[in-house]
């Protein structure tokens, strides 16, 4: 679990917390859209070659693809991008918000 602690001596603590939550929710939605786009591209490769991306990474080389190096770099790049995006999304979705009103 990841805790995001917001402390303030301002009476606007709830407003600040809502702004932070909204910004993080916006980033979550952006990551979800990016993952969907990446998934679409991965499915196109997987459909074209009738193999999973995992199998591709562990068993295939650029010589196995019609598009050679360029297609290999594109496919493997999309796999790496998806992993990075998914990791970031999981971290943001795990955030627990903790607020503390400091004495004035």
Gaussian input, Z-matrix of N, CA and C with variables (Angstrom, degrees):
# hf/3-21g

backbone

0 1
 N
 C     1     B1
 C     2     B2     1     A1
 N     3     B3     2     A2     1     D1
 C     4     B4     3     A3     2     D2
 C     5     B5     4     A4     3     D3
 N     6     B6     5     A5     4     D4
 C     7     B7     6     A6     5     D5
 C     8     B8     7     A7     6     D6
 N     9     B9     8     A8     7     D7
 C    10    B10     9     A9     8     D8
 C    11    B11    10    A10     9     D9
 N    12    B12    11    A11    10    D10
 C    13    B13    12    A12    11    D11
 C    14    B14    13    A13    12    D12
 N    15    B15    14    A14    13    D13
 C    16    B16    15    A15    14    D14
 C    17    B17    16    A16    15    D15
 N    18    B18    17    A17    16    D16
 C    19    B19    18    A18    17    D17
 C    20    B20    19    A19    18    D18
 N    21    B21    20    A20    19    D19
 C    22    B22    21    A21    20    D20
 C    23    B23    22    A22    21    D21
 N    24    B24    23    A23    22    D22
 C    25    B25    24    A24    23    D23
 C    26    B26    25    A25    24    D24
 N    27    B27    26    A26    25    D25
 C    28    B28    27    A27    26    D26
 C    29    B29    28    A28    27    D27
 N    30    B30    29    A29    28    D28
 C    31    B31    30    A30    29    D29
 C    32    B32    31    A31    30    D30
 N    33    B33    32    A32    31    D31
 C    34    B34    33    A33    32    D32
 C    35    B35    34    A34    33    D33
 N    36    B36    35    A35    34    D34
 C    37    B37    36    A36    35    D35
 C    38    B38    37    A37    36    D36
 N    39    B39    38    A38    37    D37
 C    40    B40    39    A39    38    D38
 C    41    B41    40    A40    39    D39
 N    42    B42    41    A41    40    D40
 C    43    B43    42    A42    41    D41
 C    44    B44    43    A43    42    D42
 N    45    B45    44    A44    43    D43
 C    46    B46    45    A45    44    D44
 C    47    B47    46    A46    45    D45
 N    48    B48    47    A47    46    D46
 C    49    B49    48    A48    47    D47
 C    50    B50    49    A49    48    D48
 N    51    B51    50    A50    49    D49
 C    52    B52    51    A51    50    D50
 C    53    B53    52    A52    51    D51
 N    54    B54    53    A53    52    D52
 C    55    B55    54    A54    53    D53
 C    56    B56    55    A55    54    D54
 N    57    B57    56    A56    55    D55
 C    58    B58    57    A57    56    D56
 C    59    B59    58    A58    57    D57
 N    60    B60    59    A59    58    D58
 C    61    B61    60    A60    59    D59
 C    62    B62    61    A61    60    D60
 N    63    B63    62    A62    61    D61
 C    64    B64    63    A63    62    D62
 C    65    B65    64    A64    63    D63
 N    66    B66    65    A65    64    D64
 C    67    B67    66    A66    65    D65
 C    68    B68    67    A67    66    D66
 N    69    B69    68    A68    67    D67
 C    70    B70    69    A69    68    D68
 C    71    B71    70    A70    69    D69
 N    72    B72    71    A71    70    D70
 C    73    B73    72    A72    71    D71
 C    74    B74    73    A73    72    D72
 N    75    B75    74    A74    73    D73
 C    76    B76    75    A75    74    D74
 C    77    B77    76    A76    75    D75
 N    78    B78    77    A77    76    D76
 C    79    B79    78    A78    77    D77
 C    80    B80    79    A79    78    D78
 N    81    B81    80    A80    79    D79
 C    82    B82    81    A81    80    D80
 C    83    B83    82    A82    81    D81
 N    84    B84    83    A83    82    D82
 C    85    B85    84    A84    83    D83
 C    86    B86    85    A85    84    D84
 N    87    B87    86    A86    85    D85
 C    88    B88    87    A87    86    D86
 C    89    B89    88    A88    87    D87
 N    90    B90    89    A89    88    D88
 C    91    B91    90    A90    89    D89
 C    92    B92    91    A91    90    D90
 N    93    B93    92    A92    91    D91
 C    94    B94    93    A93    92    D92
 C    95    B95    94    A94    93    D93
 N    96    B96    95    A95    94    D94
 C    97    B97    96    A96    95    D95
 C    98    B98    97    A97    96    D96
 N    99    B99    98    A98    97    D97
 C   100   B100    99    A99    98    D98
 C   101   B101   100   A100    99    D99
 N   102   B102   101   A101   100   D100
 C   103   B103   102   A102   101   D101
 C   104   B104   103   A103   102   D102
 N   105   B105   104   A104   103   D103
 C   106   B106   105   A105   104   D104
 C   107   B107   106   A106   105   D105
 N   108   B108   107   A107   106   D106
 C   109   B109   108   A108   107   D107
 C   110   B110   109   A109   108   D108
 N   111   B111   110   A110   109   D109
 C   112   B112   111   A111   110   D110
 C   113   B113   112   A112   111   D111
 N   114   B114   113   A113   112   D112
 C   115   B115   114   A114   113   D113
 C   116   B116   115   A115   114   D114
 N   117   B117   116   A116   115   D115
 C   118   B118   117   A117   116   D116
 C   119   B119   118   A118   117   D117
 N   120   B120   119   A119   118   D118
 C   121   B121   120   A120   119   D119
 C   122   B122   121   A121   120   D120
 N   123   B123   122   A122   121   D121
 C   124   B124   123   A123   122   D122
 C   125   B125   124   A124   123   D123
 N   126   B126   125   A125   124   D124
 C   127   B127   126   A126   125   D125
 C   128   B128   127   A127   126   D126
 N   129   B129   128   A128   127   D127
 C   130   B130   129   A129   128   D128
 C   131   B131   130   A130   129   D129
 N   132   B132   131   A131   130   D130
 C   133   B133   132   A132   131   D131
 C   134   B134   133   A133   132   D132
 N   135   B135   134   A134   133   D133
 C   136   B136   135   A135   134   D134
 C   137   B137   136   A136   135   D135
 N   138   B138   137   A137   136   D136
 C   139   B139   138   A138   137   D137
 C   140   B140   139   A139   138   D138
 N   141   B141   140   A140   139   D139
 C   142   B142   141   A141   140   D140
 C   143   B143   142   A142   141   D141
 N   144   B144   143   A143   142   D142
 C   145   B145   144   A144   143   D143
 C   146   B146   145   A145   144   D144
 N   147   B147   146   A146   145   D145
 C   148   B148   147   A147   146   D146
 C   149   B149   148   A148   147   D147
 N   150   B150   149   A149   148   D148
 C   151   B151   150   A150   149   D149
 C   152   B152   151   A151   150   D150
 N   153   B153   152   A152   151   D151
 C   154   B154   153   A153   152   D152
 C   155   B155   154   A154   153   D153
 N   156   B156   155   A155   154   D154
 C   157   B157   156   A156   155   D155
 C   158   B158   157   A157   156   D156
 N   159   B159   158   A158   157   D157
 C   160   B160   159   A159   158   D158
 C   161   B161   160   A160   159   D159
 N   162   B162   161   A161   160   D160
 C   163   B163   162   A162   161   D161
 C   164   B164   163   A163   162   D162
 N   165   B165   164   A164   163   D163
 C   166   B166   165   A165   164   D164
 C   167   B167   166   A166   165   D165
 N   168   B168   167   A167   166   D166
 C   169   B169   168   A168   167   D167
 C   170   B170   169   A169   168   D168
 N   171   B171   170   A170   169   D169
 C   172   B172   171   A171   170   D170
 C   173   B173   172   A172   171   D171
 N   174   B174   173   A173   172   D172
 C   175   B175   174   A174   173   D173
 C   176   B176   175   A175   174   D174
 N   177   B177   176   A176   175   D175
 C   178   B178   177   A177   176   D176
 C   179   B179   178   A178   177   D177
 N   180   B180   179   A179   178   D178
 C   181   B181   180   A180   179   D179
 C   182   B182   181   A181   180   D180
 N   183   B183   182   A182   181   D181
 C   184   B184   183   A183   182   D182
 C   185   B185   184   A184   183   D183
 N   186   B186   185   A185   184   D184
 C   187   B187   186   A186   185   D185
 C   188   B188   187   A187   186   D186
 N   189   B189   188   A188   187   D187
 C   190   B190   189   A189   188   D188
 C   191   B191   190   A190   189   D189
 N   192   B192   191   A191   190   D190
 C   193   B193   192   A192   191   D191
 C   194   B194   193   A193   192   D192
 N   195   B195   194   A194   193   D193
 C   196   B196   195   A195   194   D194
 C   197   B197   196   A196   195   D195
 N   198   B198   197   A197   196   D196
 C   199   B199   198   A198   197   D197
 C   200   B200   199   A199   198   D198
 N   201   B201   200   A200   199   D199
 C   202   B202   201   A201   200   D200
 C   203   B203   202   A202   201   D201
 N   204   B204   203   A203   202   D202
 C   205   B205   204   A204   203   D203
 C   206   B206   205   A205   204   D204
 N   207   B207   206   A206   205   D205
 C   208   B208   207   A207   206   D206
 C   209   B209   208   A208   207   D207
 N   210   B210   209   A209   208   D208
 C   211   B211   210   A210   209   D209
 C   212   B212   211   A211   210   D210
 N   213   B213   212   A212   211   D211
 C   214   B214   213   A213   212   D212
 C   215   B215   214   A214   213   D213
 N   216   B216   215   A215   214   D214
 C   217   B217   216   A216   215   D215
 C   218   B218   217   A217   216   D216
 N   219   B219   218   A218   217   D217
 C   220   B220   219   A219   218   D218
 C   221   B221   220   A220   219   D219
 N   222   B222   221   A221   220   D220
 C   223   B223   222   A222   221   D221
 C   224   B224   223   A223   222   D222
 N   225   B225   224   A224   223   D223
 C   226   B226   225   A225   224   D224
 C   227   B227   226   A226   225   D225
 N   228   B228   227   A227   226   D226
 C   229   B229   228   A228   227   D227
 C   230   B230   229   A229   228   D228
 N   231   B231   230   A230   229   D229
 C   232   B232   231   A231   230   D230
 C   233   B233   232   A232   231   D231
 N   234   B234   233   A233   232   D232
 C   235   B235   234   A234   233   D233
 C   236   B236   235   A235   234   D234
 N   237   B237   236   A236   235   D235
 C   238   B238   237   A237   236   D236
 C   239   B239   238   A238   237   D237
 N   240   B240   239   A239   238   D238
 C   241   B241   240   A240   239   D239
 C   242   B242   241   A241   240   D240
 N   243   B243   242   A242   241   D241
 C   244   B244   243   A243   242   D242
 C   245   B245   244   A244   243   D243
 N   246   B246   245   A245   244   D244
 C   247   B247   246   A246   245   D245
 C   248   B248   247   A247   246   D246
 N   249   B249   248   A248   247   D247
 C   250   B250   249   A249   248   D248
 C   251   B251   250   A250   249   D249
 N   252   B252   251   A251   250   D250
 C   253   B253   252   A252   251   D251
 C   254   B254   253   A253   252   D252
 N   255   B255   254   A254   253   D253
 C   256   B256   255   A255   254   D254
 C   257   B257   256   A256   255   D255
 N   258   B258   257   A257   256   D256
 C   259   B259   258   A258   257   D257
 C   260   B260   259   A259   258   D258
 N   261   B261   260   A260   259   D259
 C   262   B262   261   A261   260   D260
 C   263   B263   262   A262   261   D261
 N   264   B264   263   A263   262   D262
 C   265   B265   264   A264   263   D263
 C   266   B266   265   A265   264   D264
 N   267   B267   266   A266   265   D265
 C   268   B268   267   A267   266   D266
 C   269   B269   268   A268   267   D267
 N   270   B270   269   A269   268   D268
 C   271   B271   270   A270   269   D269
 C   272   B272   271   A271   270   D270
 N   273   B273   272   A272   271   D271
 C   274   B274   273   A273   272   D272
 C   275   B275   274   A274   273   D273
 N   276   B276   275   A275   274   D274
 C   277   B277   276   A276   275   D275
 C   278   B278   277   A277   276   D276
 N   279   B279   278   A278   277   D277
 C   280   B280   279   A279   278   D278
 C   281   B281   280   A280   279   D279
 N   282   B282   281   A281   280   D280
 C   283   B283   282   A282   281   D281
 C   284   B284   283   A283   282   D282
 N   285   B285   284   A284   283   D283
 C   286   B286   285   A285   284   D284
 C   287   B287   286   A286   285   D285
 N   288   B288   287   A287   286   D286
 C   289   B289   288   A288   287   D287
 C   290   B290   289   A289   288   D288
 N   291   B291   290   A290   289   D289
 C   292   B292   291   A291   290   D290
 C   293   B293   292   A292   291   D291
 N   294   B294   293   A293   292   D292
 C   295   B295   294   A294   293   D293
 C   296   B296   295   A295   294   D294
 N   297   B297   296   A296   295   D295
 C   298   B298   297   A297   296   D296
 C   299   B299   298   A298   297   D297
 N   300   B300   299   A299   298   D298
 C   301   B301   300   A300   299   D299
 C   302   B302   301   A301   300   D300
 N   303   B303   302   A302   301   D301
 C   304   B304   303   A303   302   D302
 C   305   B305   304   A304   303   D303
 N   306   B306   305   A305   304   D304
 C   307   B307   306   A306   305   D305
 C   308   B308   307   A307   306   D306
 N   309   B309   308   A308   307   D307
 C   310   B310   309   A309   308   D308
 C   311   B311   310   A310   309   D309

   B1=1.4455
   B2=1.5259
   B3=1.2979
   B4=1.4578
   B5=1.5276
   B6=1.3234
   B7=1.4557
   B8=1.5148
   B9=1.3040
   B10=1.4548
   B11=1.5161
   B12=1.3140
   B13=1.4539
   B14=1.5209
   B15=1.3165
   B16=1.4579
   B17=1.5243
   B18=1.3399
   B19=1.4628
   B20=1.5199
   B21=1.3085
   B22=1.4639
   B23=1.5190
   B24=1.3305
   B25=1.4663
   B26=1.5236
   B27=1.2976
   B28=1.4647
   B29=1.5286
   B30=1.3177
   B31=1.4670
   B32=1.5381
   B33=1.3326
   B34=1.4647
   B35=1.5298
   B36=1.3103
   B37=1.4598
   B38=1.5290
   B39=1.3007
   B40=1.4706
   B41=1.5278
   B42=1.3125
   B43=1.4617
   B44=1.5280
   B45=1.3260
   B46=1.4590
   B47=1.5268
   B48=1.3216
   B49=1.4586
   B50=1.5287
   B51=1.3145
   B52=1.4650
   B53=1.5267
   B54=1.3221
   B55=1.4659
   B56=1.5250
   B57=1.3188
   B58=1.4679
   B59=1.5275
   B60=1.3184
   B61=1.4667
   B62=1.5268
   B63=1.3195
   B64=1.4694
   B65=1.5300
   B66=1.3165
   B67=1.4599
   B68=1.5314
   B69=1.3073
   B70=1.4621
   B71=1.5298
   B72=1.3206
   B73=1.4674
   B74=1.5264
   B75=1.3026
   B76=1.4602
   B77=1.5305
   B78=1.3077
   B79=1.4681
   B80=1.5295
   B81=1.3236
   B82=1.4666
   B83=1.5199
   B84=1.3129
   B85=1.4709
   B86=1.5260
   B87=1.3185
   B88=1.4589
   B89=1.5303
   B90=1.3164
   B91=1.4631
   B92=1.5285
   B93=1.3262
   B94=1.4629
   B95=1.5258
   B96=1.3272
   B97=1.4644
   B98=1.5280
   B99=1.3120
   B100=1.4689
   B101=1.5273
   B102=1.3161
   B103=1.4639
   B104=1.5234
   B105=1.3237
   B106=1.4681
   B107=1.5262
   B108=1.3201
   B109=1.4654
   B110=1.5285
   B111=1.3096
   B112=1.4648
   B113=1.5233
   B114=1.3308
   B115=1.4652
   B116=1.5276
   B117=1.3085
   B118=1.4705
   B119=1.5269
   B120=1.3247
   B121=1.4609
   B122=1.5294
   B123=1.3262
   B124=1.4641
   B125=1.5293
   B126=1.3190
   B127=1.4649
   B128=1.5263
   B129=1.3266
   B130=1.4676
   B131=1.5307
   B132=1.3268
   B133=1.4668
   B134=1.5279
   B135=1.3291
   B136=1.4581
   B137=1.5213
   B138=1.3192
   B139=1.4648
   B140=1.5255
   B141=1.3024
   B142=1.4651
   B143=1.5260
   B144=1.3275
   B145=1.4604
   B146=1.5325
   B147=1.3218
   B148=1.4716
   B149=1.5302
   B150=1.3428
   B151=1.4650
   B152=1.5273
   B153=1.3160
   B154=1.4654
   B155=1.5302
   B156=1.2961
   B157=1.4707
   B158=1.5236
   B159=1.3150
   B160=1.4643
   B161=1.5296
   B162=1.3511
   B163=1.4626
   B164=1.5250
   B165=1.3220
   B166=1.4652
   B167=1.5271
   B168=1.3162
   B169=1.4647
   B170=1.5281
   B171=1.3056
   B172=1.4634
   B173=1.5300
   B174=1.3447
   B175=1.4592
   B176=1.5285
   B177=1.3074
   B178=1.4657
   B179=1.5263
   B180=1.3346
   B181=1.4682
   B182=1.5230
   B183=1.3000
   B184=1.4633
   B185=1.5215
   B186=1.3250
   B187=1.4629
   B188=1.5261
   B189=1.3284
   B190=1.4660
   B191=1.5265
   B192=1.3111
   B193=1.4654
   B194=1.5265
   B195=1.3210
   B196=1.4677
   B197=1.5241
   B198=1.3345
   B199=1.4608
   B200=1.5187
   B201=1.3195
   B202=1.4540
   B203=1.5147
   B204=1.3283
   B205=1.4676
   B206=1.5211
   B207=1.3179
   B208=1.4711
   B209=1.5266
   B210=1.3149
   B211=1.4587
   B212=1.5276
   B213=1.3209
   B214=1.4671
   B215=1.5293
   B216=1.3197
   B217=1.4606
   B218=1.5322
   B219=1.3225
   B220=1.4685
   B221=1.5265
   B222=1.3216
   B223=1.4651
   B224=1.5219
   B225=1.3091
   B226=1.4686
   B227=1.5287
   B228=1.3298
   B229=1.4696
   B230=1.5087
   B231=1.3300
   B232=1.4726
   B233=1.5256
   B234=1.3186
   B235=1.4704
   B236=1.5285
   B237=1.3197
   B238=1.4711
   B239=1.5286
   B240=1.3239
   B241=1.4700
   B242=1.5153
   B243=1.3346
   B244=1.4646
   B245=1.5215
   B246=1.3258
   B247=1.4662
   B248=1.5267
   B249=1.3183
   B250=1.4686
   B251=1.5319
   B252=1.3254
   B253=1.4649
   B254=1.5223
   B255=1.3208
   B256=1.4638
   B257=1.5228
   B258=1.3108
   B259=1.4613
   B260=1.5354
   B261=1.3228
   B262=1.4710
   B263=1.5191
   B264=1.3221
   B265=1.4620
   B266=1.5223
   B267=1.3119
   B268=1.4640
   B269=1.5263
   B270=1.3167
   B271=1.4634
   B272=1.5264
   B273=1.3190
   B274=1.4644
   B275=1.5282
   B276=1.3213
   B277=1.4696
   B278=1.5271
   B279=1.3193
   B280=1.4597
   B281=1.5289
   B282=1.3090
   B283=1.4681
   B284=1.5204
   B285=1.3147
   B286=1.4567
   B287=1.5328
   B288=1.3023
   B289=1.4565
   B290=1.5204
   B291=1.3242
   B292=1.4583
   B293=1.5199
   B294=1.2980
   B295=1.4706
   B296=1.5213
   B297=1.3138
   B298=1.4652
   B299=1.5170
   B300=1.3047
   B301=1.4533
   B302=1.5262
   B303=1.3089
   B304=1.4585
   B305=1.5366
   B306=1.3079
   B307=1.4654
   B308=1.5512
   B309=1.2878
   B310=1.4758
   B311=1.5051
   A1=108.31
   A2=114.71
   A3=121.53
   A4=107.53
   A5=116.04
   A6=120.09
   A7=109.70
   A8=115.01
   A9=122.05
   A10=105.95
   A11=115.72
   A12=120.32
   A13=109.33
   A14=114.72
   A15=121.39
   A16=107.30
   A17=115.18
   A18=120.65
   A19=108.40
   A20=114.91
   A21=118.01
   A22=110.05
   A23=114.42
   A24=119.12
   A25=109.56
   A26=116.06
   A27=122.43
   A28=109.79
   A29=116.84
   A30=119.51
   A31=111.91
   A32=116.84
   A33=121.48
   A34=112.57
   A35=117.04
   A36=121.29
   A37=111.85
   A38=117.32
   A39=120.82
   A40=110.89
   A41=117.20
   A42=121.09
   A43=110.08
   A44=116.07
   A45=120.59
   A46=110.15
   A47=117.22
   A48=120.83
   A49=110.06
   A50=117.62
   A51=120.87
   A52=111.56
   A53=117.10
   A54=120.44
   A55=111.22
   A56=116.43
   A57=121.06
   A58=109.63
   A59=117.03
   A60=120.50
   A61=111.12
   A62=116.60
   A63=120.48
   A64=110.91
   A65=117.13
   A66=120.73
   A67=110.71
   A68=117.00
   A69=120.75
   A70=110.18
   A71=118.15
   A72=121.18
   A73=110.80
   A74=116.61
   A75=120.72
   A76=110.70
   A77=116.29
   A78=120.61
   A79=110.80
   A80=117.15
   A81=121.00
   A82=110.26
   A83=117.36
   A84=121.18
   A85=111.16
   A86=116.80
   A87=120.79
   A88=110.89
   A89=116.63
   A90=121.05
   A91=110.91
   A92=117.05
   A93=120.40
   A94=111.27
   A95=117.33
   A96=120.61
   A97=110.47
   A98=116.17
   A99=120.02
   A100=111.47
   A101=116.90
   A102=120.70
   A103=110.18
   A104=117.38
   A105=120.77
   A106=110.74
   A107=116.73
   A108=120.83
   A109=110.51
   A110=116.68
   A111=121.58
   A112=110.45
   A113=117.47
   A114=120.94
   A115=110.98
   A116=116.38
   A117=120.81
   A118=110.15
   A119=116.43
   A120=120.33
   A121=111.81
   A122=116.78
   A123=120.43
   A124=110.93
   A125=116.34
   A126=120.25
   A127=110.69
   A128=116.74
   A129=119.67
   A130=110.61
   A131=117.31
   A132=120.52
   A133=110.80
   A134=116.38
   A135=120.85
   A136=111.66
   A137=116.48
   A138=121.11
   A139=110.58
   A140=116.15
   A141=120.91
   A142=111.43
   A143=116.77
   A144=120.90
   A145=113.51
   A146=116.92
   A147=122.05
   A148=113.15
   A149=115.42
   A150=120.86
   A151=108.53
   A152=116.08
   A153=120.30
   A154=109.65
   A155=114.70
   A156=119.63
   A157=111.06
   A158=117.20
   A159=120.65
   A160=110.74
   A161=115.88
   A162=119.91
   A163=110.23
   A164=115.23
   A165=120.49
   A166=110.62
   A167=117.39
   A168=121.20
   A169=112.69
   A170=115.82
   A171=118.10
   A172=114.37
   A173=117.93
   A174=118.71
   A175=116.12
   A176=117.56
   A177=118.93
   A178=111.32
   A179=114.45
   A180=122.28
   A181=108.10
   A182=116.59
   A183=121.39
   A184=111.49
   A185=116.90
   A186=120.97
   A187=112.37
   A188=117.34
   A189=121.44
   A190=112.47
   A191=117.71
   A192=121.78
   A193=110.83
   A194=115.11
   A195=120.42
   A196=111.35
   A197=115.64
   A198=120.92
   A199=114.09
   A200=118.01
   A201=121.88
   A202=114.53
   A203=115.10
   A204=121.63
   A205=112.69
   A206=116.94
   A207=120.21
   A208=110.82
   A209=116.89
   A210=120.25
   A211=110.90
   A212=116.94
   A213=120.68
   A214=110.35
   A215=115.98
   A216=120.88
   A217=110.45
   A218=116.75
   A219=120.45
   A220=111.25
   A221=116.34
   A222=120.37
   A223=110.65
   A224=117.33
   A225=119.33
   A226=110.91
   A227=116.20
   A228=119.65
   A229=112.54
   A230=116.94
   A231=120.48
   A232=111.28
   A233=116.73
   A234=120.26
   A235=109.97
   A236=117.23
   A237=121.32
   A238=110.79
   A239=116.36
   A240=120.36
   A241=110.17
   A242=117.34
   A243=120.45
   A244=111.10
   A245=117.18
   A246=120.32
   A247=111.16
   A248=116.06
   A249=120.39
   A250=110.74
   A251=116.84
   A252=120.70
   A253=111.16
   A254=116.56
   A255=121.26
   A256=110.94
   A257=117.06
   A258=121.44
   A259=110.69
   A260=116.26
   A261=120.46
   A262=110.80
   A263=116.86
   A264=121.10
   A265=110.78
   A266=117.33
   A267=120.78
   A268=111.57
   A269=116.79
   A270=120.14
   A271=111.08
   A272=116.92
   A273=119.40
   A274=111.56
   A275=116.60
   A276=119.54
   A277=112.09
   A278=117.90
   A279=121.63
   A280=113.05
   A281=117.23
   A282=119.76
   A283=111.15
   A284=114.28
   A285=122.03
   A286=106.49
   A287=115.92
   A288=120.69
   A289=110.18
   A290=115.57
   A291=122.17
   A292=107.11
   A293=116.41
   A294=119.08
   A295=109.56
   A296=113.30
   A297=119.07
   A298=108.17
   A299=114.88
   A300=120.08
   A301=107.82
   A302=115.68
   A303=120.73
   A304=108.91
   A305=116.28
   A306=119.35
   A307=109.93
   A308=114.17
   A309=119.93
   A310=110.65
   D1=141.04
   D2=177.50
   D3=-114.64
   D4=125.94
   D5=178.68
   D6=-106.07
   D7=132.16
   D8=174.16
   D9=-107.55
   D10=112.23
   D11=-176.10
   D12=-100.87
   D13=126.85
   D14=178.19
   D15=-115.33
   D16=119.08
   D17=178.66
   D18=-116.39
   D19=142.02
   D20=179.62
   D21=-157.22
   D22=147.18
   D23=171.40
   D24=-100.06
   D25=6.04
   D26=179.21
   D27=-90.00
   D28=145.57
   D29=176.56
   D30=-70.93
   D31=-6.86
   D32=-178.55
   D33=-90.28
   D34=23.57
   D35=-176.75
   D36=-56.40
   D37=-43.20
   D38=-179.13
   D39=-64.57
   D40=-38.05
   D41=178.30
   D42=-64.50
   D43=-44.44
   D44=179.28
   D45=-63.35
   D46=-44.41
   D47=179.42
   D48=-60.71
   D49=-42.81
   D50=179.55
   D51=-64.81
   D52=-36.37
   D53=176.93
   D54=-65.14
   D55=-43.58
   D56=178.99
   D57=-64.36
   D58=-45.65
   D59=178.40
   D60=-60.12
   D61=-43.20
   D62=-179.34
   D63=-63.55
   D64=-40.59
   D65=178.92
   D66=-64.66
   D67=-42.31
   D68=179.40
   D69=-68.93
   D70=-40.47
   D71=176.92
   D72=-61.99
   D73=-38.03
   D74=177.32
   D75=-63.25
   D76=-42.80
   D77=177.94
   D78=-65.84
   D79=-38.26
   D80=176.73
   D81=-60.08
   D82=-46.34
   D83=179.26
   D84=-63.17
   D85=-39.28
   D86=177.72
   D87=-63.58
   D88=-43.79
   D89=177.61
   D90=-63.14
   D91=-41.05
   D92=178.82
   D93=-62.80
   D94=-40.53
   D95=177.29
   D96=-65.09
   D97=-41.61
   D98=179.49
   D99=-65.01
   D100=-40.01
   D101=177.64
   D102=-64.34
   D103=-41.64
   D104=178.37
   D105=-61.30
   D106=-42.10
   D107=178.41
   D108=-64.28
   D109=-44.05
   D110=178.44
   D111=-63.68
   D112=-42.49
   D113=178.15
   D114=-59.64
   D115=-40.18
   D116=179.30
   D117=-60.63
   D118=-45.52
   D119=178.85
   D120=-64.87
   D121=-39.63
   D122=178.64
   D123=-64.85
   D124=-40.63
   D125=178.66
   D126=-63.27
   D127=-37.28
   D128=177.50
   D129=-61.42
   D130=-45.46
   D131=177.51
   D132=-63.54
   D133=-46.72
   D134=-177.58
   D135=-62.74
   D136=-38.12
   D137=178.13
   D138=-68.61
   D139=-43.94
   D140=-178.91
   D141=-59.61
   D142=-43.10
   D143=-174.55
   D144=-103.83
   D145=-3.14
   D146=177.54
   D147=56.65
   D148=39.53
   D149=174.36
   D150=-141.03
   D151=160.32
   D152=177.01
   D153=-78.89
   D154=159.57
   D155=176.84
   D156=-63.84
   D157=-35.87
   D158=178.97
   D159=-63.31
   D160=-43.64
   D161=178.40
   D162=-64.50
   D163=-42.19
   D164=178.24
   D165=-55.25
   D166=-50.47
   D167=-176.91
   D168=-61.57
   D169=-37.98
   D170=-173.88
   D171=-91.03
   D172=-15.24
   D173=-173.62
   D174=-127.30
   D175=-17.23
   D176=-172.70
   D177=-108.00
   D178=157.10
   D179=175.04
   D180=-124.27
   D181=174.02
   D182=-179.94
   D183=-58.69
   D184=-32.20
   D185=-179.33
   D186=-66.17
   D187=-19.09
   D188=-179.75
   D189=-81.68
   D190=-10.47
   D191=-174.41
   D192=-105.93
   D193=146.03
   D194=177.67
   D195=-59.08
   D196=-40.45
   D197=-177.13
   D198=-85.98
   D199=3.52
   D200=176.87
   D201=59.78
   D202=-140.00
   D203=-176.01
   D204=-57.07
   D205=-43.67
   D206=-176.49
   D207=-61.22
   D208=-44.58
   D209=-179.61
   D210=-70.24
   D211=-36.84
   D212=178.01
   D213=-62.17
   D214=-46.43
   D215=179.87
   D216=-63.27
   D217=-40.80
   D218=179.45
   D219=-63.07
   D220=-49.27
   D221=-177.50
   D222=-64.99
   D223=-50.35
   D224=-178.76
   D225=-64.95
   D226=-34.10
   D227=176.88
   D228=-64.06
   D229=-41.91
   D230=178.00
   D231=-63.44
   D232=-36.85
   D233=177.78
   D234=-63.98
   D235=-44.13
   D236=179.72
   D237=-66.63
   D238=-40.27
   D239=177.78
   D240=-61.62
   D241=-44.32
   D242=-179.86
   D243=-60.34
   D244=-42.75
   D245=179.27
   D246=-61.64
   D247=-43.42
   D248=-179.87
   D249=-65.67
   D250=-45.28
   D251=179.51
   D252=-63.15
   D253=-43.57
   D254=-179.34
   D255=-64.00
   D256=-40.62
   D257=177.57
   D258=-61.47
   D259=-46.07
   D260=178.92
   D261=-63.29
   D262=-42.59
   D263=-179.92
   D264=-61.90
   D265=-45.43
   D266=179.85
   D267=-60.18
   D268=-40.03
   D269=179.80
   D270=-66.30
   D271=-42.84
   D272=-179.66
   D273=-68.50
   D274=-38.43
   D275=-179.45
   D276=-69.75
   D277=-19.87
   D278=-178.64
   D279=-87.43
   D280=-3.47
   D281=-176.73
   D282=-66.08
   D283=133.49
   D284=172.10
   D285=-111.43
   D286=129.44
   D287=-177.02
   D288=-91.79
   D289=129.29
   D290=179.22
   D291=-127.25
   D292=123.61
   D293=179.02
   D294=-115.31
   D295=151.73
   D296=179.72
   D297=-143.95
   D298=121.74
   D299=176.50
   D300=-84.98
   D301=118.52
   D302=179.24
   D303=-80.88
   D304=150.14
   D305=178.22
   D306=-63.95
   D307=140.48
   D308=-179.22
   D309=-85.51

